Amino acid sequence: MSADLIALGAAAVASAVRDKRTTAAAVLEASLLRIAETHAEGSSLNAVLHPAVAGPETEPLAMGALAGVPVAIKDNFATRSLPTGCASKILEGWVSPFEATAVRKLREAGAVVVGKTNMDEFAMGSSTENSAYGPSRNPLDPTRAPGGSSGGSAVAVASGVAPIALGSETGGSVRQPASFCGIVGVKPTYGRVSRFGLVAFASSLDCVAPFGRTVDDAAFATEVISGHDVNDATSSDRPVPAMRVGPGSLEGMVVGVPREYFPATLHPEVKERCGKAIASLKAQGATITDVSLPHTDLAIPVYYIIAPAEASANLARFDGVRYGLREKGAGVREMYEATRARGFGPEVTRRILLGTYGLSAGFYDAYYRKAQQVRALIAQDFAKVFASGVHVLFTPTTPTPAFKLGAISDPYEMYMSDIFTVTANLAGIPGMSLPIGRVDGMPVGGQLLANHFDEPTMFRAAYALEEALGAGAHR
């Protein structure tokens, strides 16, 4: 019964636990059993790096909104009872003395943390292949990538471990795996959710971002974790609105379709599924209008200057002195070098080098400053479109369905899988992906983008689209 409840979603689990139709312990047992099943020898999805152990730490703190709901947490969130390793050898076995604000809020609402999930090392990647512990696998086709960097959290939700999981978003690391795995992923407005306790990758881009099996699961999680936090100077003090708005008519809503997100190179069947989704929005009462975001083609180069630059500064703290791994050396410098050489994988090393180069004397103005100027132009594109009367934008989430593990060896080609998602992080606006159909059995995600702090309108469109597509979203 508990496994069936998990499949029904967070609201069903919480209601059953509060009404004493089941217990939090029974739901936890079902979730941990499912983790074991997904890690069976020969068929492992490799989604959960550190499963929880039933005991005092897994008992709900309250019979609140998420009473007894199992949640999976990405391995770059600080948790007191489980290791926080960022899927990296340099932090292997490290346990935080404090807990991330988003994790604390979930627990205070009654949720139960069932494990820490696999990810691209330090959240740098788009496939989870950069994990020091091997890739996670797409539950719909284990030969394919689940996306990244939050691939383990996406797999945990898609495979029935939990109806909700936390991921982090720097350039699409929740929306892209949500698209690949056929679930819902939300990137809130920058500042809507506290980043306290999230291991920093690129501080001006990072967002705490939840997954859900359904739009309601994702809205539920977003509502719970949102709000001001004195521990995070970038968190907004705006009141948290209701996000579980439910399905309804879209009369009066204007949906913009940006032409730059539908290039000639877009997978034809992805384009066809998007066309059906747009028609569904129109049938629900929305007005559809073509719009332009002219600086979209600059988003990837801008992102891959800004993000590595900020990463090179943030990762300087991992030097063998204060956290995790420490290699021996003849002096402090050699100890630093040996520790970082052994502790960091190739993609993290690549981005540190790129970022350090971009921030170095003689190149800062040519690269980092220029990238920030273009970033402002990208944000202005969105501001102009929303000021014109458009309420939400609809685009594909990814250019293709999930690719085969090992199929993309060129870093730039891998970076291009985030081409439709990085713009929201650069502009700081909210975005989400939800299933809109399948191509050769693999999910296709549609992306909704809204103005700053207008998550309710975004969710309103998502609820309506999910209801209109129904089972068609999974065919």
Solvent accessible surface area in square Angstrom, and as a share of the most:
residue,aa,sasa,rsa
1,M,137,0.61
2,S,12,0.08
3,A,62,0.48
4,D,96,0.50
5,L,11,0.05
6,I,3,0.01
7,A,54,0.42
8,L,127,0.63
9,G,3,0.03
10,A,0,0.00
11,A,38,0.30
12,A,29,0.22
13,V,0,0.00
14,A,1,0.00
15,S,37,0.24
16,A,0,0.00
17,V,9,0.05
18,R,105,0.38
19,D,88,0.45
20,K,178,0.75
21,R,124,0.45
22,T,16,0.09
23,T,79,0.46
24,A,14,0.11
25,A,73,0.56
26,A,36,0.28
27,V,0,0.00
28,L,12,0.06
29,E,120,0.54
30,A,17,0.13
31,S,0,0.00
32,L,37,0.19
33,L,107,0.53
34,R,83,0.30
35,I,6,0.03
36,A,59,0.46
37,E,86,0.38
38,T,4,0.02
39,H,58,0.26
40,A,45,0.35
41,E,180,0.81
42,G,85,0.82
43,S,73,0.47
44,S,37,0.24
45,L,15,0.08
46,N,29,0.15
47,A,0,0.00
48,V,4,0.02
49,L,34,0.17
50,H,48,0.21
51,P,65,0.41
52,A,11,0.08
53,V,126,0.73
54,A,68,0.53
55,G,27,0.26
56,P,120,0.76
57,E,103,0.46
58,T,11,0.06
59,E,107,0.48
60,P,33,0.21
61,L,104,0.52
62,A,41,0.32
63,M,106,0.47
64,G,24,0.23
65,A,49,0.38
66,L,0,0.00
67,A,0,0.00
68,G,1,0.01
69,V,0,0.00
70,P,1,0.01
71,V,0,0.00
72,A,0,0.00
73,I,0,0.00
74,K,0,0.00
75,D,0,0.00
76,N,3,0.02
77,F,1,0.00
78,A,4,0.03
79,T,3,0.02
80,R,129,0.47
81,S,57,0.37
82,L,18,0.09
83,P,30,0.19
84,T,0,0.00
85,G,4,0.04
86,C,0,0.00
87,A,0,0.00
88,S,0,0.00
89,K,81,0.34
90,I,2,0.01
91,L,2,0.01
92,E,97,0.44
93,G,52,0.50
94,W,62,0.22
95,V,72,0.41
96,S,4,0.02
97,P,109,0.68
98,F,85,0.36
99,E,23,0.10
100,A,1,0.01
101,T,2,0.01
102,A,1,0.01
103,V,0,0.00
104,R,92,0.33
105,K,38,0.16
106,L,0,0.00
107,R,26,0.09
108,E,87,0.39
109,A,15,0.12
110,G,0,0.00
111,A,2,0.02
112,V,4,0.03
113,V,16,0.09
114,V,0,0.00
115,G,0,0.00
116,K,0,0.00
117,T,0,0.00
118,N,0,0.00
119,M,0,0.00
120,D,0,0.00
121,E,5,0.02
122,F,6,0.02
123,A,4,0.03
124,M,0,0.00
125,G,8,0.08
126,S,1,0.01
127,S,2,0.01
128,T,0,0.00
129,E,52,0.23
130,N,48,0.25
131,S,11,0.07
132,A,40,0.31
133,Y,71,0.27
134,G,26,0.25
135,P,42,0.27
136,S,0,0.00
137,R,89,0.33
138,N,0,0.00
139,P,35,0.22
140,L,60,0.30
141,D,33,0.17
142,P,66,0.41
143,T,70,0.41
144,R,53,0.19
145,A,0,0.00
146,P,0,0.00
147,G,0,0.00
148,G,1,0.01
149,S,0,0.00
150,S,0,0.00
151,G,0,0.00
152,G,0,0.00
153,S,0,0.00
154,A,0,0.00
155,V,0,0.00
156,A,0,0.00
157,V,0,0.00
158,A,25,0.19
159,S,11,0.07
160,G,20,0.19
161,V,0,0.00
162,A,0,0.00
163,P,0,0.00
164,I,0,0.00
165,A,0,0.00
166,L,0,0.00
167,G,0,0.00
168,S,4,0.03
169,E,0,0.00
170,T,3,0.02
171,G,4,0.04
172,G,0,0.00
173,S,9,0.06
174,V,0,0.00
175,R,0,0.00
176,Q,0,0.00
177,P,0,0.00
178,A,0,0.00
179,S,2,0.01
180,F,2,0.01
181,C,3,0.02
182,G,9,0.09
183,I,7,0.04
184,V,1,0.00
185,G,0,0.00
186,V,0,0.00
187,K,0,0.00
188,P,1,0.01
189,T,2,0.01
190,Y,54,0.20
191,G,9,0.08
192,R,8,0.03
193,V,8,0.05
194,S,2,0.01
195,R,41,0.15
196,F,69,0.29
197,G,13,0.13
198,L,17,0.08
199,V,29,0.17
200,A,18,0.14
201,F,5,0.02
202,A,0,0.00
203,S,39,0.25
204,S,38,0.24
205,L,0,0.00
206,D,4,0.02
207,C,7,0.04
208,V,2,0.01
209,A,0,0.00
210,P,0,0.00
211,F,0,0.00
212,G,0,0.00
213,R,74,0.27
214,T,49,0.28
215,V,0,0.00
216,D,37,0.19
217,D,3,0.01
218,A,0,0.00
219,A,0,0.00
220,F,14,0.06
221,A,0,0.00
222,T,0,0.00
223,E,56,0.25
224,V,31,0.18
225,I,1,0.00
226,S,7,0.05
227,G,10,0.10
228,H,94,0.42
229,D,10,0.05
230,V,134,0.77
231,N,86,0.44
232,D,13,0.06
233,A,110,0.86
234,T,59,0.35
235,S,10,0.06
236,S,25,0.16
237,D,114,0.59
238,R,132,0.48
239,P,121,0.76
240,V,57,0.33
241,P,45,0.28
242,A,74,0.57
243,M,0,0.00
244,R,94,0.34
245,V,65,0.37
246,G,21,0.20
247,P,72,0.45
248,G,36,0.34
249,S,67,0.44
250,L,0,0.00
251,E,124,0.56
252,G,61,0.59
253,M,1,0.00
254,V,37,0.21
255,V,0,0.00
256,G,0,0.00
257,V,16,0.09
258,P,0,0.00
259,R,143,0.52
260,E,52,0.23
261,Y,0,0.00
262,F,38,0.16
263,P,50,0.32
264,A,114,0.89
265,T,126,0.73
266,L,8,0.04
267,H,48,0.21
268,P,101,0.63
269,E,68,0.30
270,V,1,0.01
271,K,108,0.46
272,E,70,0.32
273,R,46,0.17
274,C,0,0.00
275,G,38,0.37
276,K,121,0.51
277,A,0,0.00
278,I,29,0.15
279,A,59,0.46
280,S,20,0.13
281,L,0,0.00
282,K,133,0.56
283,A,87,0.67
284,Q,51,0.23
285,G,19,0.18
286,A,5,0.04
287,T,78,0.46
288,I,49,0.25
289,T,46,0.27
290,D,107,0.55
291,V,17,0.10
292,S,39,0.25
293,L,2,0.01
294,P,82,0.52
295,H,50,0.22
296,T,10,0.06
297,D,112,0.58
298,L,69,0.34
299,A,0,0.00
300,I,5,0.03
301,P,63,0.40
302,V,7,0.04
303,Y,7,0.03
304,Y,27,0.10
305,I,48,0.25
306,I,0,0.00
307,A,0,0.00
308,P,1,0.00
309,A,1,0.01
310,E,25,0.11
311,A,0,0.00
312,S,13,0.09
313,A,66,0.51
314,N,18,0.09
315,L,0,0.00
316,A,58,0.45
317,R,93,0.34
318,F,9,0.04
319,D,14,0.07
320,G,3,0.03
321,V,68,0.39
322,R,147,0.54
323,Y,66,0.25
324,G,41,0.40
325,L,33,0.17
326,R,145,0.53
327,E,47,0.21
328,K,195,0.83
329,G,39,0.37
330,A,97,0.75
331,G,37,0.36
332,V,95,0.55
333,R,181,0.66
334,E,89,0.40
335,M,22,0.10
336,Y,80,0.30
337,E,91,0.41
338,A,36,0.28
339,T,0,0.00
340,R,54,0.20
341,A,82,0.64
342,R,148,0.54
343,G,3,0.02
344,F,15,0.06
345,G,19,0.19
346,P,108,0.68
347,E,14,0.06
348,V,0,0.00
349,T,55,0.32
350,R,87,0.32
351,R,6,0.02
352,I,22,0.11
353,L,119,0.59
354,L,84,0.42
355,G,1,0.01
356,T,75,0.44
357,Y,110,0.42
358,G,6,0.06
359,L,62,0.31
360,S,40,0.26
361,A,101,0.79
362,G,73,0.71
363,F,72,0.30
364,Y,83,0.31
365,D,89,0.46
366,A,63,0.49
367,Y,84,0.32
368,Y,32,0.12
369,R,120,0.44
370,K,111,0.47
371,A,2,0.02
372,Q,56,0.25
373,Q,93,0.41
374,V,23,0.13
375,R,34,0.12
376,A,48,0.37
377,L,69,0.34
378,I,3,0.01
379,A,32,0.25
380,Q,87,0.39
381,D,10,0.05
382,F,4,0.02
383,A,55,0.43
384,K,140,0.59
385,V,13,0.07
386,F,16,0.07
387,A,91,0.70
388,S,87,0.56
389,G,38,0.36
390,V,9,0.05
391,H,73,0.33
392,V,0,0.00
393,L,0,0.00
394,F,0,0.00
395,T,0,0.00
396,P,0,0.00
397,T,0,0.00
398,T,6,0.04
399,P,29,0.18
400,T,60,0.35
401,P,18,0.11
402,A,1,0.01
403,F,27,0.11
404,K,92,0.39
405,L,38,0.19
406,G,60,0.58
407,A,64,0.49
408,I,30,0.15
409,S,108,0.70
410,D,71,0.37
411,P,44,0.28
412,Y,127,0.48
413,E,93,0.42
414,M,25,0.11
415,Y,17,0.07
416,M,60,0.27
417,S,13,0.08
418,D,11,0.06
419,I,40,0.20
420,F,5,0.02
421,T,0,0.00
422,V,0,0.00
423,T,1,0.01
424,A,0,0.00
425,N,3,0.02
426,L,5,0.03
427,A,10,0.08
428,G,10,0.09
429,I,1,0.00
430,P,0,0.00
431,G,0,0.00
432,M,0,0.00
433,S,0,0.00
434,L,1,0.00
435,P,12,0.07
436,I,6,0.03
437,G,1,0.01
438,R,62,0.23
439,V,4,0.02
440,D,129,0.67
441,G,44,0.42
442,M,8,0.04
443,P,2,0.01
444,V,5,0.03
445,G,1,0.01
446,G,0,0.00
447,Q,0,0.00
448,L,0,0.00
449,L,0,0.00
450,A,0,0.00
451,N,59,0.30
452,H,86,0.38
453,F,40,0.17
454,D,41,0.21
455,E,0,0.00
456,P,32,0.20
457,T,26,0.15
458,M,0,0.00
459,F,0,0.00
460,R,81,0.29
461,A,0,0.00
462,A,0,0.00
463,Y,12,0.05
464,A,0,0.00
465,L,0,0.00
466,E,55,0.25
467,E,107,0.48
468,A,42,0.33
469,L,28,0.14
470,G,36,0.34
471,A,69,0.54
472,G,25,0.24
473,A,6,0.04
474,H,91,0.40
475,R,181,0.66
